[in-house]
Amino acid sequence: MAEKMQNVMKNLGGKSKALIEEILARGMITESEVNLLRRRLNDGKIAYEDVAVLNDIKITQEQTNKGFEWLNRHWKDLGYREQDVLKNFKEFRLNSFTNNNNFQQQEMGIYNWIPVWDVIAKDGGQFQYIMEAGAPKIIG
């Protein structure tokens, strides 16, 4: 893992490299950093491989509280498994980013990278979701 991270970090330039190194050193990512990396991905300033070293990183307590409250407002949209994970909630993690555009849009160079979130329960249960059209879309 360390060798892979070093290879990725060699390809990154200034600000992005410093940002990713800071996030890794802290072991946690903020909401504004997620949004900044997403914007850089969508603008083509960095590649997915550049941010893949952040996969499965913890998020701040403030962001955790915000996400937990948001998911609970969408309780009726969730299945029994997801509701059970929220009842026994432990933490959120940024799983990765995924490109939410179709093939034609990608062929035209249009990207819509969005965060994939892991929701983890105290008993080990979990699910993954993305936010789509203002609601959670369960993807795993």
N, C-alpha and C positions, 0 to 999 in steps of 0.2 A: 504494500500500500504506500509506504513512504517513497519508494522509487517511482511509482506511478504519479504520486503527487508532485515530486520534483520535476518530472518530465512535463507535466501540465503547467506547472508554475514557470518553467523556462520559456514557454510560448506566450505567456501573458505579459502585457506591458504595464508599466507604472501603476496607475490608480487601481485598476482591477486586481492586479497582483497584490498590492498592499491591502486592499479591502479583504480579499479572500484569506490572506495570511492573518489578518487581525481577527476575522471571524473564527478561523480554526484555532487560534491561540486562546480565544475566549471560550470556545466550545459551545457557542450559542449565537443565533442570528436574530436580528431585530426585524420588525415589520418594514421599516424604511429600507433596510439592506436587501430584503427579499424583493421589494418593489424596484430598487435600483438595479439589481442583477437581472430581473425580469425585463426591464426596459433596455438594458444593454444587450440582452439576448435577442429581443425583438428588433432592435436596431442593427443587429449584425455586428456589433462591436466586440462581442465575445462569442465563443462557441459553447455548445452544451458541455463538451468535454472539459472546458475551463471551469465550470461550476460543479461538475460531477463529484469533485472531492468533498463537496458540502452535503452530499446525499446522506440522509438519516441524522441530521444535526438537530439539536434541541432548539426550541424557540424561547423567547423571553416570557416571563410570568405575565406581563401585561398583555402580550399577544395571546398567550394561553387562555387568560380570562376572557378576552374578547372573542376568541374562537369558540370557547365552551358555551358562552352565552348565545352566540349566533346559532350554533348547532341546536341548542335547546329551544330556540324560537322556531326551528324547523323540525321539531320533534315528530309531528304528524307525517312528515315526508320520509321519515326513516323507518327501516324495517326493525324487527325484533332484535336481531343481532346488534345492530348499531345502537339501539336504545339500551341494550344490556351493557355494551361497552361504556356508554355515557353514564349509566348508573354506577359503574365501578371505575370511573375515570381516574387515570394516573397522569398521563401527559400527552402532549402533541409533539410531533417531529416533522420537520420539512423532509419529506421522502426524496423528492427530486423536482424537476420541472418537466413538463410534457408540452409538446406542440399541439395545440388544440385546433389547428386548421386542417382543411382537407388537402388531398394530393394536388389538385389544380392550383390552389393558393400557394402551396409550397413550391411548385414548379415556377411560379411567377415571382418567387422570392419574398412572399408575404408570410410572416410567422406570427403566431400568437402563443408564445410560451407562457404557461401558467403553472403555479405551484401545485404539487401533489402533497397532500397532508396525510400523515399517519395519526390515527387516534388510538391510543393504547390504554387498556384497562389494567387495573391492579392484578387481575388474575391471568394476564397474558393475552386476553382477547384483544382483537384490534380490527380496524377497517381503514381503508384509504378512500379519500374523496378529493374531488376538485370542486371549485365553485363555478357553476355554469348557469347563466341567466338568473343570477341572484339567489340560487338555491344549491344545496349540496347535491353532487352527483357521485354516487358510490361507484368506485371503480375497482375495489379489491377488498 
